[in-house]
Amino acid sequence: MRQRRDLSIWRWFEFFPVRDRTAIVSLGEGTTPLIPAKRLGAKLGIANLYLKNDTVLPTGSLKDRSNSVGISVGKELGFDTASVISTGNAAASVAAYAAAAGMRAIVMVPKGTALSKIIQSRAYGATVIVVDGRFDYEVADLYRSAVKELGWYDCLSSNPYRVGKKSYAYELVDQFDGGVPDWVIHPTAGGTGIFCMWQGFREFLSLGWINRLPKLVAAQSEAAAPFVLAVEKASAEIEPVVARETIAESIQVGNPVALGWRALAALRESKGTAVALSDGEILAAQSLTASLADIFAEPAAATSVAAAKKLRETGMIKTDDVVVCNLTGHGLKQPEAVHGSEEEFAPIVPTLAALREQIRSASDLAGK
Ligand SMILES: Cc1ncc(COP(=O)(O)O)c(C=O)c1O
């Protein structure tokens, strides 16, 4: 039996740099839900708030958009080993897509990366190498020498074929029935999402399929916010910063080396901005997104919601603006970010009296 319509990003085959359809490596990525978040929007004072739920992508993060395209090209070019360094999500995604392509995956992560992400990469069959060093420095240096020496297919953002995140733009226009939101807010590390979305929207504009462009916002942790610094200084260059520890570990990148200045140009051309969020603001946004929009996103992903809140508070986002927050990774990627006390989860004896007591104290805690 034939499927009638391809709902993956490959609906947009002609916009991607793959020549031969038989080279496509797809796990069904794309057309993720665009959810009108009424309750969350009411809380933030944004009447038209939408969440683009990329937590449902095959490996649980936005990286599947880029790797489906990137690995397809790698396969077409005849590589047998794909590699990446990663704060976790790219590792799992490269691991899965390389396996699907019949390639070996070698992924490097810095010491301290969430075990759940490492385990996921291993489960897909990747060779996972944990390096005692900082992501932007020692890990990156080792990785670059290894790629040169060993001839791996490099799946970092410097790979020009990893343009799958253009599909955000295509899908949003489709999901808004040819319309364009006023704002798209994207959790930002290397800048691939911002750069690719801008390209995607501009392609549709030049084809006459849309008649305006959205403002793009880079949401960053204040512990790793080179885009925010550059926007504040109105600089055309990105100055690398030394990233500090943050709960938003997936976007703990201080040196967006390959695409930084291009993504910055996209932010400027779109008349958008960049917003820095504290860990407290990020965790609060994660919790609001789960309780008021029923999506459990990882902290890095929730920076988009935290940024929407902040931009609404400063008045930059108006109450009737159409705002899309990209939720780029699943909460189960980093479950330890949501603390529960041992006491709260201590087992009860199996009696109704103990159950009543537990429910009463849980209600007291929640103030209900
Ligand atoms: C959950 C999550 N969100 C967002 C990003 C941002 O990546 P980029 O700025 O390259 O689009 C990443 C990757 O680093 C990520 O893992």
The ligand as an SDF file (V2000), in Angstrom:
LIG
                    3D

 16 16  0  0  0  0  0  0  0  0999 V2000
   17.1020   21.7070   22.8810 C   0  0  0  0  0  0  0  0  0  0  0  0
   17.8620   22.6080   21.9660 C   0  0  0  0  0  0  0  0  0  0  0  0
   17.3050   23.7640   21.5840 N   0  0  0  0  0  0  0  0  0  0  0  0
   17.9320   24.6140   20.7620 C   0  0  0  0  0  0  0  0  0  0  0  0
   19.2070   24.3540   20.2880 C   0  0  0  0  0  0  0  0  0  0  0  0
   19.7970   25.4220   19.4570 C   0  0  0  0  0  0  0  0  0  0  0  0
   20.5210   25.1600   18.3880 O   0  0  0  0  0  0  0  0  0  0  0  0
   20.7220   26.2030   17.2090 P   0  0  0  0  0  0  0  0  0  0  0  0
   21.0090   27.5500   17.7600 O   0  0  0  0  0  0  0  0  0  0  0  0
   21.8880   25.6490   16.4690 O   0  0  0  0  0  0  0  0  0  0  0  0
   19.4590   26.1620   16.3960 O   0  0  0  0  0  0  0  0  0  0  0  0
   19.8340   23.1570   20.6590 C   0  0  0  0  0  0  0  0  0  0  0  0
   21.1760   22.7970   20.2040 C   0  0  0  0  0  0  0  0  0  0  0  0
   22.1970   23.1870   20.4790 O   0  0  0  0  0  0  0  0  0  0  0  0
   19.1440   22.2620   21.5160 C   0  0  0  0  0  0  0  0  0  0  0  0
   19.6870   21.0870   21.8750 O   0  0  0  0  0  0  0  0  0  0  0  0
  1  2  1  0
  2  3  1  0
  2 15  2  0
  3  4  2  0
  4  5  1  0
  5  6  1  0
  5 12  2  0
  6  7  1  0
  7  8  1  0
  8  9  2  0
  8 10  1  0
  8 11  1  0
 12 13  1  0
 12 15  1  0
 13 14  2  0
 15 16  1  0
M  END
$$$$
